[in-house]
Amino acid sequence: MVSQSENGLKIVKDATCTFCGCVCDDIDLKVDGHQIVEAKRACVLGTSWFMNHEIEDTPPCHIDGKPASVEEGIERAAQLLSAAKYPLIYGLSDTTSESQRVAVGIGDWIGGNVDTTTSVCHGPSGMAFQGVGEVTCSLGEVKNRADMIMFWGSNPAESHPRHFTKYSLMPKGMFLLNGRKDRTCVVVDVRKTKSAKAADIFLQIKPRKDFEGLWTLRALANDVELDPEEVERETGQPLSLWQDLMDRMKAAKFGIIFFGMGVTMTRGKHANSEAILALTRDMNKHTRFVCKPNRGHGNVTGADNVVAWRTGFPFGVNLARGYPRFNPGEYTAADVLARKEADAALIIASDPMSNFSQPAREDLASIPYVAMDPKDTPTTRQAAVSFTVATYGINVPGTVYRMDDVPIPLRPAFDSPLPSDFDILTGIEKRVRELKANGLTKPNLHSSLRPA
Ligand code: SF4
């Protein structure tokens, strides 16, 4: 809802913060022209996201480093992507689901690899979901029902500052009238994080031993006898502590395990995620238990949902044969680039030039690619075609998915003179289709995913 305050400032009620996967949609903004001057209820990260927002004073498009019109940029991008034999589309976690949908469509038309930043954070969980399945729930259910809150390899006190207060630990719920007092909080991690200080029980396990800790709990959930010495040697904690934790988990009415990159990006990776999913499944023989990855980027969950909706797989998908193939490690962006396989790329709302490995960065720098981002980044600087776009959530409407897969509408604060990535992607898709339909570039095999 938008209204005007007494001193002439624009008030945007229930704006959505897209800085982290909590996607808080209760932020009241005060807007003075093109400046947000107050972000009520936002945490320190969200406040910085809103209040430091500035529209880049730059042309919306550059081709080979020189200013160009958006139309020229769309034409060059479409030509470049259509002519490629092994194009790559990557990023997508910091834009709307509407843009994600169009980007996957482009990937389909050009027969490319479609990958998202999930492949470098919760990709192992995405693989585990395919193998084990997920017992899950919404954050609303956590707030209203969960009396046993576990965080494993996750530090929301610093990464998702409102997680505790809005969803998991502090709020009073329908069946937890006393809020925090009615909940037990357990943190399992390799170091004493800020979140550990908020926990009732902190289990510090040996680094790279999450798999062993999780399988200890699985064994206890299934009444398997364990060797106390081996458990302590492998996990760093005595069997008695694990048994005490299991007893509490069984006694809970509704338990949840939130897990983070401390699980998915350490030794074991997808095997660790599988162990958490399997432990959650085991616990349902005793009581209601669910699990949820704590997702980082504002719409990384949307990226998983949209790519899965359009291709059947959440990330690391290859469409070159006209049908989707899923193989993380083969079709994931960092690997495709490190093996020097891609001959063109489309990077959306992501900065692989800052965080990919040296071989992957060197290869990306050696191929023509298109980049779009609200900010000037090392990735946009080296792009053959770069677009400076409006910021989702602050300038651009649309839909994002909260970390619990609930879609949330965006309520932008003010318009931007810059185009949205949705408009640019739509233009590129339209032109790519024309080029393909007229045989102006190498045709791809037909895909059943293409719209009629
Ligand atoms: S917790 Fe995350 S989504 Fe909520 S206000 Fe803070 S940064 Fe924004």
Residues whose N, C-alpha, C, O or C-beta is under 5 A from the ligand:
A	BS01	SF4	C17 F19 C20 C22 V23 C24 A42 C43 L45 G46 H160 P161 R162 H163
